[in-house]
């Protein structure tokens, strides 16, 4: 029997603005197995990124449960949670402090969580994402977009987590380097046995990276598909069929 690692049960997220309440996610239930890469797709505003933010404690959970290894995740999230679950954000330009060197970006999480052998771990993390020693004392503005996102991946991996939450990790990058970052993520998952939950608007990316996916619309789950069903365009709902039709450049063999 396949073991469920990360799970949401009837997840609700509601944002409050004064007296107004804005429901962003409603009754979303997913079960991601250990070592799986799970995709979440949908149009802009469908709530897909909000699901990731709720998991890592950046969006207010107003109902339902989030479980890791069958146990409810603490609120607020504790250090033990962030040792096991890390997030890579969409925009590598915004997710790195402009006045911190790459060495400081990578050393701070090690210091916070009390890791030893910090020098060795920093060198290893940079090597793993294809950046050499020469990048260690550079600032983010001295790196390309693809290099910055590699640093973001290294920062997430340096704590040796079990789960990576990937929020459109290549959408802010030039098309020429998107494939490099995706192949890097794919290789690391295989080598480390990691579990991924990836948000993307690009169905070709999801077909390449993910074993299963959830389609969202207006904050709700529409349907769940396997990679083979996605490639075969075997959608059960009109919305998913329209999403496939609207995805320019998508091919079943992507």
Secondary structure, 3 states (H helix, E strand, C coil): CCCEEEEEEEEEEEEEECCEEEEEEEEEEEEEECCCEEEEEECCCCCHHHHHHHHCCCCCEEEEEEEECCEECCCCCCHHHHHHEEEECCCCCCCCCCCCEHHHHHHHHHHHCCCCCHHHHHHHHHHHCCCCHHHCCCEHHHCCHHHHHHHHHHHHHCCCCCEEEEECCCCCCCHHHHHHHHHHHHHHHHHHCCEEEEECCCHHHHHHHCCEEEEEECCEEEEEEEHHHHHCCCCCCHHHHHHHHHCCCCCCCC
